[in-house]
């Protein structure tokens, strides 16, 4: 027995597409959306890495290791 009032079938009739075509279209749109999310994440990750590289380069030119008080002398003060 087939449901004649299937909402997907009615939607397909209204748009001139079969239910299989609509399902295929939905899956393609979902895949495209997922790829866009991944691409956005990769762009953000690359921007973060670039900012880190710039910060490291800035630190190399401004801070010398001999200028840093590492606090090791505090361990042995009695």
N, CA, C and O atoms as a Tripos MOL2 file, in Angstrom:
@<TRIPOS>MOLECULE
protein
  312   311    78     0     0
PROTEIN
NO_CHARGES

@<TRIPOS>ATOM
      1 N           0.8370   -1.1650    0.0000 N.3       1 UNK1
      2 CA          0.0000    0.0000    0.0000 C.3       1 UNK1
      3 C           0.8930    1.2440    0.0000 C.2       1 UNK1
      4 O           1.8730    1.3200    0.7410 O.2       1 UNK1
      5 N           0.5430    2.1980   -0.8300 N.am      2 UNK2
      6 CA          1.3440    3.3980   -0.9850 C.3       2 UNK2
      7 C           0.5740    4.5990   -0.4550 C.2       2 UNK2
      8 O          -0.6250    4.7370   -0.7000 O.2       2 UNK2
      9 N           1.2580    5.4510    0.2590 N.am      3 UNK3
     10 CA          0.6300    6.6400    0.8230 C.3       3 UNK3
     11 C           0.5040    7.6880   -0.2720 C.2       3 UNK3
     12 O           1.5150    8.1820   -0.7700 O.2       3 UNK3
     13 N          -0.7210    8.0350   -0.6550 N.am      4 UNK4
     14 CA         -0.9610    8.9900   -1.7360 C.3       4 UNK4
     15 C          -0.7500   10.4310   -1.2710 C.2       4 UNK4
     16 O          -0.5790   11.3290   -2.0960 O.2       4 UNK4
     17 N          -0.7600   10.6520    0.0260 N.am      5 UNK5
     18 CA         -0.6160   12.0030    0.5560 C.3       5 UNK5
     19 C           0.7800   12.2490    1.1210 C.2       5 UNK5
     20 O           0.9570   13.0440    2.0440 O.2       5 UNK5
     21 N           1.7410   11.5760    0.5700 N.am      6 UNK6
     22 CA          3.1200   11.7200    1.0090 C.3       6 UNK6
     23 C           3.5790   13.1590    0.7550 C.2       6 UNK6
     24 O           3.4940   13.6520   -0.3700 O.2       6 UNK6
     25 N           4.0640   13.8270    1.8020 N.am      7 UNK7
     26 CA          4.4500   15.2310    1.6600 C.3       7 UNK7
     27 C           5.6180   15.4030    0.6940 C.2       7 UNK7
     28 O           5.6850   16.4040   -0.0190 O.2       7 UNK7
     29 N           6.5310   14.4490    0.6620 N.am      8 UNK8
     30 CA          7.6520   14.5180   -0.2660 C.3       8 UNK8
     31 C           7.1720   14.3980   -1.7040 C.2       8 UNK8
     32 O           7.6820   15.0780   -2.5940 O.2       8 UNK8
     33 N           6.1930   13.5330   -1.9270 N.am      9 UNK9
     34 CA          5.6280   13.3840   -3.2720 C.3       9 UNK9
     35 C           4.9020   14.6620   -3.6950 C.2       9 UNK9
     36 O           5.0050   15.0830   -4.8470 O.2       9 UNK9
     37 N           4.1720   15.2750   -2.7720 N.am     10 UNK10
     38 CA          3.4820   16.5220   -3.0930 C.3      10 UNK10
     39 C           4.4880   17.6330   -3.3840 C.2      10 UNK10
     40 O           4.2840   18.4330   -4.2970 O.2      10 UNK10
     41 N           5.5540   17.6830   -2.6260 N.am     11 UNK11
     42 CA          6.5920   18.6820   -2.8520 C.3      11 UNK11
     43 C           7.2440   18.4600   -4.2180 C.2      11 UNK11
     44 O           7.5070   19.4150   -4.9490 O.2      11 UNK11
     45 N           7.4990   17.2210   -4.5490 N.am     12 UNK12
     46 CA          8.0910   16.8980   -5.8420 C.3      12 UNK12
     47 C           7.1570   17.3100   -6.9730 C.2      12 UNK12
     48 O           7.6070   17.8440   -7.9870 O.2      12 UNK12
     49 N           5.8950   17.0710   -6.8110 N.am     13 UNK13
     50 CA          4.9310   17.4460   -7.8460 C.3      13 UNK13
     51 C           4.9010   18.9670   -7.9970 C.2      13 UNK13
     52 O           4.8250   19.4730   -9.1160 O.2      13 UNK13
     53 N           4.9600   19.6930   -6.8920 N.am     14 UNK14
     54 CA          4.9170   21.1570   -6.9440 C.3      14 UNK14
     55 C           6.1700   21.7280   -7.6020 C.2      14 UNK14
     56 O           6.0930   22.7570   -8.2730 O.2      14 UNK14
     57 N           7.3100   21.0880   -7.4260 N.am     15 UNK15
     58 CA          8.5660   21.5910   -7.9820 C.3      15 UNK15
     59 C           8.9550   20.8980   -9.2820 C.2      15 UNK15
     60 O           9.9810   21.2340   -9.8740 O.2      15 UNK15
     61 N           8.1690   19.9550   -9.7250 N.am     16 UNK16
     62 CA          8.4690   19.2650  -10.9780 C.3      16 UNK16
     63 C           9.6380   18.3110  -10.8790 C.2      16 UNK16
     64 O          10.3150   18.0400  -11.8710 O.2      16 UNK16
     65 N           9.8780   17.8020   -9.6780 N.am     17 UNK17
     66 CA         10.9820   16.8670   -9.4630 C.3      17 UNK17
     67 C          10.4270   15.6260   -8.7710 C.2      17 UNK17
     68 O           9.4300   15.6890   -8.0520 O.2      17 UNK17
     69 N          11.0830   14.5180   -9.0010 N.am     18 UNK18
     70 CA         10.6780   13.3080   -8.2920 C.3      18 UNK18
     71 C          11.2600   13.3360   -6.8880 C.2      18 UNK18
     72 O          12.1650   14.1180   -6.5960 O.2      18 UNK18
     73 N          10.7430   12.4880   -6.0340 N.am     19 UNK19
     74 CA         11.2530   12.4430   -4.6650 C.3      19 UNK19
     75 C          12.7150   12.0150   -4.6260 C.2      19 UNK19
     76 O          13.4660   12.4680   -3.7630 O.2      19 UNK19
     77 N          13.1250   11.1560   -5.5400 N.am     20 UNK20
     78 CA         14.5310   10.7470   -5.5860 C.3      20 UNK20
     79 C          15.4230   11.9150   -5.9920 C.2      20 UNK20
     80 O          16.5260   12.0680   -5.4680 O.2      20 UNK20
     81 N          14.9510   12.7330   -6.9160 N.am     21 UNK21
     82 CA         15.7240   13.9000   -7.3250 C.3      21 UNK21
     83 C          15.8300   14.9080   -6.1720 C.2      21 UNK21
     84 O          16.8780   15.5200   -5.9680 O.2      21 UNK21
     85 N          14.7530   15.0680   -5.4380 N.am     22 UNK22
     86 CA         14.7840   15.9780   -4.2920 C.3      22 UNK22
     87 C          15.7420   15.4540   -3.2270 C.2      22 UNK22
     88 O          16.5210   16.2250   -2.6650 O.2      22 UNK22
     89 N          15.6930   14.1630   -2.9440 N.am     23 UNK23
     90 CA         16.6060   13.5800   -1.9570 C.3      23 UNK23
     91 C          18.0590   13.7290   -2.4040 C.2      23 UNK23
     92 O          18.9310   14.0360   -1.5910 O.2      23 UNK23
     93 N          18.3200   13.5120   -3.6970 N.am     24 UNK24
     94 CA         19.6740   13.6650   -4.2220 C.3      24 UNK24
     95 C          20.1250   15.1200   -4.1000 C.2      24 UNK24
     96 O          21.2620   15.3980   -3.7180 O.2      24 UNK24
     97 N          19.2290   16.0320   -4.4260 N.am     25 UNK25
     98 CA         19.5460   17.4550   -4.3240 C.3      25 UNK25
     99 C          19.8440   17.8430   -2.8740 C.2      25 UNK25
    100 O          20.7830   18.5910   -2.6050 O.2      25 UNK25
    101 N          19.0360   17.3260   -1.9450 N.am     26 UNK26
    102 CA         19.2490   17.6050   -0.5240 C.3      26 UNK26
    103 C          20.6070   17.0810   -0.0570 C.2      26 UNK26
    104 O          21.3050   17.7520    0.7040 O.2      26 UNK26
    105 N          20.9780   15.8920   -0.5100 N.am     27 UNK27
    106 CA         22.2620   15.3340   -0.0910 C.3      27 UNK27
    107 C          23.4210   16.1290   -0.6860 C.2      27 UNK27
    108 O          24.4430   16.3160   -0.0250 O.2      27 UNK27
    109 N          23.2780   16.5980   -1.9190 N.am     28 UNK28
    110 CA         24.3220   17.4200   -2.5340 C.3      28 UNK28
    111 C          24.4470   18.7450   -1.7810 C.2      28 UNK28
    112 O          25.5580   19.1970   -1.5070 O.2      28 UNK28
    113 N          23.3210   19.3640   -1.4480 N.am     29 UNK29
    114 CA         23.3510   20.6240   -0.7030 C.3      29 UNK29
    115 C          23.9720   20.4400    0.6820 C.2      29 UNK29
    116 O          24.7050   21.3090    1.1550 O.2      29 UNK29
    117 N          23.6830   19.3170    1.3280 N.am     30 UNK30
    118 CA         24.2760   19.0330    2.6350 C.3      30 UNK30
    119 C          25.7870   18.8580    2.5120 C.2      30 UNK30
    120 O          26.5420   19.3240    3.3660 O.2      30 UNK30
    121 N          26.2240   18.1900    1.4560 N.am     31 UNK31
    122 CA         27.6630   17.9920    1.2400 C.3      31 UNK31
    123 C          28.3560   19.3270    0.9790 C.2      31 UNK31
    124 O          29.4410   19.5790    1.5040 O.2      31 UNK31
    125 N          27.7340   20.1750    0.1750 N.am     32 UNK32
    126 CA         28.3040   21.4910   -0.1100 C.3      32 UNK32
    127 C          28.4060   22.3140    1.1740 C.2      32 UNK32
    128 O          29.4160   22.9780    1.4080 O.2      32 UNK32
    129 N          27.3730   22.2720    1.9970 N.am     33 UNK33
    130 CA         27.3900   23.0070    3.2670 C.3      33 UNK33
    131 C          28.5040   22.4950    4.1730 C.2      33 UNK33
    132 O          29.1850   23.2840    4.8270 O.2      33 UNK33
    133 N          28.6920   21.1840    4.2130 N.am     34 UNK34
    134 CA         29.7600   20.6060    5.0360 C.3      34 UNK34
    135 C          31.1290   21.0430    4.5230 C.2      34 UNK34
    136 O          32.0210   21.3480    5.3150 O.2      34 UNK34
    137 N          31.2970   21.0730    3.2190 N.am     35 UNK35
    138 CA         32.5700   21.5070    2.6450 C.3      35 UNK35
    139 C          32.8430   22.9740    2.9480 C.2      35 UNK35
    140 O          33.9890   23.3600    3.1740 O.2      35 UNK35
    141 N          31.7950   23.7930    2.9520 N.am     36 UNK36
    142 CA         31.9680   25.2070    3.2740 C.3      36 UNK36
    143 C          32.4020   25.3840    4.7330 C.2      36 UNK36
    144 O          33.2420   26.2310    5.0390 O.2      36 UNK36
    145 N          31.8310   24.5890    5.6160 N.am     37 UNK37
    146 CA         32.2180   24.6540    7.0270 C.3      37 UNK37
    147 C          33.6900   24.2540    7.1830 C.2      37 UNK37
    148 O          34.4450   24.9040    7.9060 O.2      37 UNK37
    149 N          34.0790   23.1940    6.5070 N.am     38 UNK38
    150 CA         35.4700   22.7340    6.5700 C.3      38 UNK38
    151 C          36.3970   23.7920    5.9970 C.2      38 UNK38
    152 O          37.4460   24.0690    6.5780 O.2      38 UNK38
    153 N          36.0320   24.3880    4.8710 N.am     39 UNK39
    154 CA         36.8600   25.4220    4.2540 C.3      39 UNK39
    155 C          37.0070   26.6340    5.1790 C.2      39 UNK39
    156 O          38.0960   27.1920    5.3130 O.2      39 UNK39
    157 N          35.9080   27.0320    5.8120 N.am     40 UNK40
    158 CA         35.9610   28.1610    6.7450 C.3      40 UNK40
    159 C          36.8820   27.8360    7.9280 C.2      40 UNK40
    160 O          37.6650   28.6770    8.3690 O.2      40 UNK40
    161 N          36.7720   26.5970    8.4330 N.am     41 UNK41
    162 CA         37.6280   26.1730    9.5440 C.3      41 UNK41
    163 C          39.0980   26.2060    9.1280 C.2      41 UNK41
    164 O          39.9490   26.6450    9.9020 O.2      41 UNK41
    165 N          39.4020   25.7450    7.9110 N.am     42 UNK42
    166 CA         40.7860   25.7450    7.4380 C.3      42 UNK42
    167 C          41.3170   27.1680    7.2770 C.2      42 UNK42
    168 O          42.4780   27.4370    7.5870 O.2      42 UNK42
    169 N          40.4660   28.0830    6.7920 N.am     43 UNK43
    170 CA         40.8880   29.4740    6.6480 C.3      43 UNK43
    171 C          41.1660   30.1000    8.0080 C.2      43 UNK43
    172 O          42.1360   30.8400    8.1660 O.2      43 UNK43
    173 N          40.3230   29.8070    8.9850 N.am     44 UNK44
    174 CA         40.5470   30.3280   10.3360 C.3      44 UNK44
    175 C          41.8240   29.7500   10.9300 C.2      44 UNK44
    176 O          42.5890   30.4620   11.5810 O.2      44 UNK44
    177 N          42.0530   28.4740   10.7090 N.am     45 UNK45
    178 CA         43.2550   27.8130   11.2080 C.3      45 UNK45
    179 C          44.5050   28.4340   10.5860 C.2      45 UNK45
    180 O          45.4940   28.6730   11.2780 O.2      45 UNK45
    181 N          44.4580   28.6960    9.2750 N.am     46 UNK46
    182 CA         45.5880   29.3140    8.5930 C.3      46 UNK46
    183 C          45.8300   30.7260    9.1110 C.2      46 UNK46
    184 O          46.9790   31.1370    9.2760 O.2      46 UNK46
    185 N          44.7560   31.4730    9.3710 N.am     47 UNK47
    186 CA         44.9040   32.8240    9.9200 C.3      47 UNK47
    187 C          45.5370   32.7670   11.3110 C.2      47 UNK47
    188 O          46.3800   33.6010   11.6400 O.2      47 UNK47
    189 N          45.1380   31.7940   12.1270 N.am     48 UNK48
    190 CA         45.7270   31.6370   13.4560 C.3      48 UNK48
    191 C          47.2150   31.2960   13.3620 C.2      48 UNK48
    192 O          48.0300   31.8370   14.1090 O.2      48 UNK48
    193 N          47.5590   30.4060   12.4480 N.am     49 UNK49
    194 CA         48.9680   30.0290   12.2790 C.3      49 UNK49
    195 C          49.7920   31.2170   11.8020 C.2      49 UNK49
    196 O          50.9230   31.4070   12.2470 O.2      49 UNK49
    197 N          49.2300   32.0220   10.8950 N.am     50 UNK50
    198 CA         49.9380   33.1980   10.4050 C.3      50 UNK50
    199 C          50.1640   34.1960   11.5370 C.2      50 UNK50
    200 O          51.2450   34.7730   11.6520 O.2      50 UNK50
    201 N          49.1460   34.4010   12.3720 N.am     51 UNK51
    202 CA         49.2850   35.3080   13.5150 C.3      51 UNK51
    203 C          50.3520   34.7910   14.4800 C.2      51 UNK51
    204 O          51.1300   35.5760   15.0220 O.2      51 UNK51
    205 N          50.3930   33.4800   14.6940 N.am     52 UNK52
    206 CA         51.4090   32.8940   15.5740 C.3      52 UNK52
    207 C          52.8030   33.0920   14.9950 C.2      52 UNK52
    208 O          53.7370   33.4280   15.7230 O.2      52 UNK52
    209 N          52.9510   32.8830   13.6780 N.am     53 UNK53
    210 CA         54.2590   33.0860   13.0430 C.3      53 UNK53
    211 C          54.7130   34.5430   13.1950 C.2      53 UNK53
    212 O          55.8720   34.8150   13.5080 O.2      53 UNK53
    213 N          53.7820   35.4670   12.9680 N.am     54 UNK54
    214 CA         54.1220   36.8880   13.1080 C.3      54 UNK54
    215 C          54.5100   37.2250   14.5460 C.2      54 UNK54
    216 O          55.4440   37.9930   14.7760 O.2      54 UNK54
    217 N          53.7920   36.6500   15.5140 N.am     55 UNK55
    218 CA         54.1170   36.8900   16.9180 C.3      55 UNK55
    219 C          55.4930   36.3330   17.2630 C.2      55 UNK55
    220 O          56.2820   36.9960   17.9360 O.2      55 UNK55
    221 N          55.7820   35.1190   16.8060 N.am     56 UNK56
    222 CA         57.0850   34.5200   17.0750 C.3      56 UNK56
    223 C          58.2030   35.3460   16.4520 C.2      56 UNK56
    224 O          59.2550   35.5390   17.0610 O.2      56 UNK56
    225 N          57.9700   35.8330   15.2330 N.am     57 UNK57
    226 CA         58.9840   36.6550   14.5720 C.3      57 UNK57
    227 C          59.1830   37.9640   15.3300 C.2      57 UNK57
    228 O          60.3100   38.4390   15.4760 O.2      57 UNK57
    229 N          58.0970   38.5380   15.8070 N.am     58 UNK58
    230 CA         58.1720   39.7710   16.5920 C.3      58 UNK58
    231 C          58.9510   39.5320   17.8890 C.2      58 UNK58
    232 O          59.7710   40.3590   18.2880 O.2      58 UNK58
    233 N          58.6940   38.4110   18.5350 N.am     59 UNK59
    234 CA         59.3730   38.0970   19.7980 C.3      59 UNK59
    235 C          60.8610   37.8570   19.5820 C.2      59 UNK59
    236 O          61.6710   38.2360   20.4280 O.2      59 UNK59
    237 N          61.2310   37.2460   18.4830 N.am     60 UNK60
    238 CA         62.6440   36.9760   18.2140 C.3      60 UNK60
    239 C          63.4440   38.2680   18.0730 C.2      60 UNK60
    240 O          64.6120   38.3320   18.4550 O.2      60 UNK60
    241 N          62.8080   39.2850   17.5280 N.am     61 UNK61
    242 CA         63.5340   40.5290   17.3120 C.3      61 UNK61
    243 C          63.5510   41.4130   18.5430 C.2      61 UNK61
    244 O          64.3970   42.3020   18.6380 O.2      61 UNK61
    245 N          62.6520   41.2020   19.4830 N.am     62 UNK62
    246 CA         62.5330   42.1090   20.6230 C.3      62 UNK62
    247 C          63.0050   41.5100   21.9400 C.2      62 UNK62
    248 O          63.4320   42.2540   22.8220 O.2      62 UNK62
    249 N          62.9440   40.2070   22.1040 N.am     63 UNK63
    250 CA         63.2800   39.5870   23.3880 C.3      63 UNK63
    251 C          64.4910   38.6850   23.2010 C.2      63 UNK63
    252 O          64.5370   37.8450   22.3030 O.2      63 UNK63
    253 N          65.4700   38.8870   24.0790 N.am     64 UNK64
    254 CA         66.6570   38.0380   24.0640 C.3      64 UNK64
    255 C          66.5980   37.1060   25.2730 C.2      64 UNK64
    256 O          66.2180   37.5410   26.3600 O.2      64 UNK64
    257 N          66.9580   35.8520   25.1110 N.am     65 UNK65
    258 CA         66.8600   34.8950   26.2230 C.3      65 UNK65
    259 C          67.6160   35.3240   27.4680 C.2      65 UNK65
    260 O          67.1950   35.0080   28.5810 O.2      65 UNK65
    261 N          68.7230   36.0380   27.3050 N.am     66 UNK66
    262 CA         69.4830   36.4530   28.4890 C.3      66 UNK66
    263 C          68.7750   37.5600   29.2720 C.2      66 UNK66
    264 O          69.1380   37.8270   30.4180 O.2      66 UNK66
    265 N          67.7790   38.2030   28.6780 N.am     67 UNK67
    266 CA         67.0230   39.2490   29.3670 C.3      67 UNK67
    267 C          65.8650   38.6990   30.2020 C.2      67 UNK67
    268 O          65.2430   39.4430   30.9610 O.2      67 UNK67
    269 N          65.5790   37.4250   30.0710 N.am     68 UNK68
    270 CA         64.4370   36.8350   30.7660 C.3      68 UNK68
    271 C          64.8720   36.3040   32.1270 C.2      68 UNK68
    272 O          65.8480   35.5610   32.2220 O.2      68 UNK68
    273 N          64.1560   36.6800   33.1730 N.am     69 UNK69
    274 CA         64.4150   36.1420   34.5080 C.3      69 UNK69
    275 C          63.5450   34.8900   34.6510 C.2      69 UNK69
    276 O          62.3390   34.9830   34.8780 O.2      69 UNK69
    277 N          64.1620   33.7370   34.5160 N.am     70 UNK70
    278 CA         63.4220   32.4830   34.5260 C.3      70 UNK70
    279 C          63.0070   32.0710   35.9280 C.2      70 UNK70
    280 O          62.1820   31.1680   36.0700 O.2      70 UNK70
    281 N          63.5310   32.6790   36.9460 N.am     71 UNK71
    282 CA         63.1170   32.3940   38.3100 C.3      71 UNK71
    283 C          63.7490   31.1650   38.9040 C.2      71 UNK71
    284 O          63.3140   30.7210   39.9660 O.2      71 UNK71
    285 N          64.7650   30.5840   38.2690 N.am     72 UNK72
    286 CA         65.3880   29.3800   38.8130 C.3      72 UNK72
    287 C          66.1430   29.6450   40.0960 C.2      72 UNK72
    288 O          66.2990   28.7460   40.9220 O.2      72 UNK72
    289 N          66.6090   30.8590   40.2750 N.am     73 UNK73
    290 CA         67.3840   31.1780   41.4900 C.3      73 UNK73
    291 C          66.5090   31.0870   42.7250 C.2      73 UNK73
    292 O          67.0280   30.8980   43.8250 O.2      73 UNK73
    293 N          65.1800   31.2170   42.5780 N.am     74 UNK74
    294 CA         64.2730   31.1440   43.7270 C.3      74 UNK74
    295 C          64.1980   29.7530   44.3200 C.2      74 UNK74
    296 O          63.8050   29.6050   45.4780 O.2      74 UNK74
    297 N          64.5580   28.7400   43.5760 N.am     75 UNK75
    298 CA         64.4600   27.3650   44.0560 C.3      75 UNK75
    299 C          65.4540   27.0640   45.1690 C.2      75 UNK75
    300 O          65.1880   26.2460   46.0490 O.2      75 UNK75
    301 N          66.5920   27.7280   45.1200 N.am     76 UNK76
    302 CA         67.6600   27.3830   46.0450 C.3      76 UNK76
    303 C          67.9020   28.4380   47.1090 C.2      76 UNK76
    304 O          68.8940   28.3450   47.8320 O.2      76 UNK76
    305 N          67.0510   29.4240   47.2360 N.am     77 UNK77
    306 CA         67.1960   30.4240   48.2880 C.3      77 UNK77
    307 C          66.5790   29.8780   49.5840 C.2      77 UNK77
    308 O          65.3730   29.6470   49.6660 O.2      77 UNK77
    309 N          67.4410   29.6790   50.5920 N.am     78 UNK78
    310 CA         66.9370   29.1830   51.8760 C.3      78 UNK78
    311 C          67.1660   30.1790   52.9440 C.2      78 UNK78
    312 O          66.8090   29.9410   54.0970 O.2      78 UNK78
@<TRIPOS>BOND
     1     1     2 1
     2     2     3 1
     3     3     4 2
     4     3     5 am
     5     5     6 1
     6     6     7 1
     7     7     8 2
     8     7     9 am
     9     9    10 1
    10    10    11 1
    11    11    12 2
    12    11    13 am
    13    13    14 1
    14    14    15 1
    15    15    16 2
    16    15    17 am
    17    17    18 1
    18    18    19 1
    19    19    20 2
    20    19    21 am
    21    21    22 1
    22    22    23 1
    23    23    24 2
    24    23    25 am
    25    25    26 1
    26    26    27 1
    27    27    28 2
    28    27    29 am
    29    29    30 1
    30    30    31 1
    31    31    32 2
    32    31    33 am
    33    33    34 1
    34    34    35 1
    35    35    36 2
    36    35    37 am
    37    37    38 1
    38    38    39 1
    39    39    40 2
    40    39    41 am
    41    41    42 1
    42    42    43 1
    43    43    44 2
    44    43    45 am
    45    45    46 1
    46    46    47 1
    47    47    48 2
    48    47    49 am
    49    49    50 1
    50    50    51 1
    51    51    52 2
    52    51    53 am
    53    53    54 1
    54    54    55 1
    55    55    56 2
    56    55    57 am
    57    57    58 1
    58    58    59 1
    59    59    60 2
    60    59    61 am
    61    61    62 1
    62    62    63 1
    63    63    64 2
    64    63    65 am
    65    65    66 1
    66    66    67 1
    67    67    68 2
    68    67    69 am
    69    69    70 1
    70    70    71 1
    71    71    72 2
    72    71    73 am
    73    73    74 1
    74    74    75 1
    75    75    76 2
    76    75    77 am
    77    77    78 1
    78    78    79 1
    79    79    80 2
    80    79    81 am
    81    81    82 1
    82    82    83 1
    83    83    84 2
    84    83    85 am
    85    85    86 1
    86    86    87 1
    87    87    88 2
    88    87    89 am
    89    89    90 1
    90    90    91 1
    91    91    92 2
    92    91    93 am
    93    93    94 1
    94    94    95 1
    95    95    96 2
    96    95    97 am
    97    97    98 1
    98    98    99 1
    99    99   100 2
   100    99   101 am
   101   101   102 1
   102   102   103 1
   103   103   104 2
   104   103   105 am
   105   105   106 1
   106   106   107 1
   107   107   108 2
   108   107   109 am
   109   109   110 1
   110   110   111 1
   111   111   112 2
   112   111   113 am
   113   113   114 1
   114   114   115 1
   115   115   116 2
   116   115   117 am
   117   117   118 1
   118   118   119 1
   119   119   120 2
   120   119   121 am
   121   121   122 1
   122   122   123 1
   123   123   124 2
   124   123   125 am
   125   125   126 1
   126   126   127 1
   127   127   128 2
   128   127   129 am
   129   129   130 1
   130   130   131 1
   131   131   132 2
   132   131   133 am
   133   133   134 1
   134   134   135 1
   135   135   136 2
   136   135   137 am
   137   137   138 1
   138   138   139 1
   139   139   140 2
   140   139   141 am
   141   141   142 1
   142   142   143 1
   143   143   144 2
   144   143   145 am
   145   145   146 1
   146   146   147 1
   147   147   148 2
   148   147   149 am
   149   149   150 1
   150   150   151 1
   151   151   152 2
   152   151   153 am
   153   153   154 1
   154   154   155 1
   155   155   156 2
   156   155   157 am
   157   157   158 1
   158   158   159 1
   159   159   160 2
   160   159   161 am
   161   161   162 1
   162   162   163 1
   163   163   164 2
   164   163   165 am
   165   165   166 1
   166   166   167 1
   167   167   168 2
   168   167   169 am
   169   169   170 1
   170   170   171 1
   171   171   172 2
   172   171   173 am
   173   173   174 1
   174   174   175 1
   175   175   176 2
   176   175   177 am
   177   177   178 1
   178   178   179 1
   179   179   180 2
   180   179   181 am
   181   181   182 1
   182   182   183 1
   183   183   184 2
   184   183   185 am
   185   185   186 1
   186   186   187 1
   187   187   188 2
   188   187   189 am
   189   189   190 1
   190   190   191 1
   191   191   192 2
   192   191   193 am
   193   193   194 1
   194   194   195 1
   195   195   196 2
   196   195   197 am
   197   197   198 1
   198   198   199 1
   199   199   200 2
   200   199   201 am
   201   201   202 1
   202   202   203 1
   203   203   204 2
   204   203   205 am
   205   205   206 1
   206   206   207 1
   207   207   208 2
   208   207   209 am
   209   209   210 1
   210   210   211 1
   211   211   212 2
   212   211   213 am
   213   213   214 1
   214   214   215 1
   215   215   216 2
   216   215   217 am
   217   217   218 1
   218   218   219 1
   219   219   220 2
   220   219   221 am
   221   221   222 1
   222   222   223 1
   223   223   224 2
   224   223   225 am
   225   225   226 1
   226   226   227 1
   227   227   228 2
   228   227   229 am
   229   229   230 1
   230   230   231 1
   231   231   232 2
   232   231   233 am
   233   233   234 1
   234   234   235 1
   235   235   236 2
   236   235   237 am
   237   237   238 1
   238   238   239 1
   239   239   240 2
   240   239   241 am
   241   241   242 1
   242   242   243 1
   243   243   244 2
   244   243   245 am
   245   245   246 1
   246   246   247 1
   247   247   248 2
   248   247   249 am
   249   249   250 1
   250   250   251 1
   251   251   252 2
   252   251   253 am
   253   253   254 1
   254   254   255 1
   255   255   256 2
   256   255   257 am
   257   257   258 1
   258   258   259 1
   259   259   260 2
   260   259   261 am
   261   261   262 1
   262   262   263 1
   263   263   264 2
   264   263   265 am
   265   265   266 1
   266   266   267 1
   267   267   268 2
   268   267   269 am
   269   269   270 1
   270   270   271 1
   271   271   272 2
   272   271   273 am
   273   273   274 1
   274   274   275 1
   275   275   276 2
   276   275   277 am
   277   277   278 1
   278   278   279 1
   279   279   280 2
   280   279   281 am
   281   281   282 1
   282   282   283 1
   283   283   284 2
   284   283   285 am
   285   285   286 1
   286   286   287 1
   287   287   288 2
   288   287   289 am
   289   289   290 1
   290   290   291 1
   291   291   292 2
   292   291   293 am
   293   293   294 1
   294   294   295 1
   295   295   296 2
   296   295   297 am
   297   297   298 1
   298   298   299 1
   299   299   300 2
   300   299   301 am
   301   301   302 1
   302   302   303 1
   303   303   304 2
   304   303   305 am
   305   305   306 1
   306   306   307 1
   307   307   308 2
   308   307   309 am
   309   309   310 1
   310   310   311 1
   311   311   312 2
@<TRIPOS>SUBSTRUCTURE
     1 UNK1         2 RESIDUE 1 A UNK
     2 UNK2         6 RESIDUE 1 A UNK
     3 UNK3        10 RESIDUE 1 A UNK
     4 UNK4        14 RESIDUE 1 A UNK
     5 UNK5        18 RESIDUE 1 A UNK
     6 UNK6        22 RESIDUE 1 A UNK
     7 UNK7        26 RESIDUE 1 A UNK
     8 UNK8        30 RESIDUE 1 A UNK
     9 UNK9        34 RESIDUE 1 A UNK
    10 UNK10       38 RESIDUE 1 A UNK
    11 UNK11       42 RESIDUE 1 A UNK
    12 UNK12       46 RESIDUE 1 A UNK
    13 UNK13       50 RESIDUE 1 A UNK
    14 UNK14       54 RESIDUE 1 A UNK
    15 UNK15       58 RESIDUE 1 A UNK
    16 UNK16       62 RESIDUE 1 A UNK
    17 UNK17       66 RESIDUE 1 A UNK
    18 UNK18       70 RESIDUE 1 A UNK
    19 UNK19       74 RESIDUE 1 A UNK
    20 UNK20       78 RESIDUE 1 A UNK
    21 UNK21       82 RESIDUE 1 A UNK
    22 UNK22       86 RESIDUE 1 A UNK
    23 UNK23       90 RESIDUE 1 A UNK
    24 UNK24       94 RESIDUE 1 A UNK
    25 UNK25       98 RESIDUE 1 A UNK
    26 UNK26      102 RESIDUE 1 A UNK
    27 UNK27      106 RESIDUE 1 A UNK
    28 UNK28      110 RESIDUE 1 A UNK
    29 UNK29      114 RESIDUE 1 A UNK
    30 UNK30      118 RESIDUE 1 A UNK
    31 UNK31      122 RESIDUE 1 A UNK
    32 UNK32      126 RESIDUE 1 A UNK
    33 UNK33      130 RESIDUE 1 A UNK
    34 UNK34      134 RESIDUE 1 A UNK
    35 UNK35      138 RESIDUE 1 A UNK
    36 UNK36      142 RESIDUE 1 A UNK
    37 UNK37      146 RESIDUE 1 A UNK
    38 UNK38      150 RESIDUE 1 A UNK
    39 UNK39      154 RESIDUE 1 A UNK
    40 UNK40      158 RESIDUE 1 A UNK
    41 UNK41      162 RESIDUE 1 A UNK
    42 UNK42      166 RESIDUE 1 A UNK
    43 UNK43      170 RESIDUE 1 A UNK
    44 UNK44      174 RESIDUE 1 A UNK
    45 UNK45      178 RESIDUE 1 A UNK
    46 UNK46      182 RESIDUE 1 A UNK
    47 UNK47      186 RESIDUE 1 A UNK
    48 UNK48      190 RESIDUE 1 A UNK
    49 UNK49      194 RESIDUE 1 A UNK
    50 UNK50      198 RESIDUE 1 A UNK
    51 UNK51      202 RESIDUE 1 A UNK
    52 UNK52      206 RESIDUE 1 A UNK
    53 UNK53      210 RESIDUE 1 A UNK
    54 UNK54      214 RESIDUE 1 A UNK
    55 UNK55      218 RESIDUE 1 A UNK
    56 UNK56      222 RESIDUE 1 A UNK
    57 UNK57      226 RESIDUE 1 A UNK
    58 UNK58      230 RESIDUE 1 A UNK
    59 UNK59      234 RESIDUE 1 A UNK
    60 UNK60      238 RESIDUE 1 A UNK
    61 UNK61      242 RESIDUE 1 A UNK
    62 UNK62      246 RESIDUE 1 A UNK
    63 UNK63      250 RESIDUE 1 A UNK
    64 UNK64      254 RESIDUE 1 A UNK
    65 UNK65      258 RESIDUE 1 A UNK
    66 UNK66      262 RESIDUE 1 A UNK
    67 UNK67      266 RESIDUE 1 A UNK
    68 UNK68      270 RESIDUE 1 A UNK
    69 UNK69      274 RESIDUE 1 A UNK
    70 UNK70      278 RESIDUE 1 A UNK
    71 UNK71      282 RESIDUE 1 A UNK
    72 UNK72      286 RESIDUE 1 A UNK
    73 UNK73      290 RESIDUE 1 A UNK
    74 UNK74      294 RESIDUE 1 A UNK
    75 UNK75      298 RESIDUE 1 A UNK
    76 UNK76      302 RESIDUE 1 A UNK
    77 UNK77      306 RESIDUE 1 A UNK
    78 UNK78      310 RESIDUE 1 A UNK
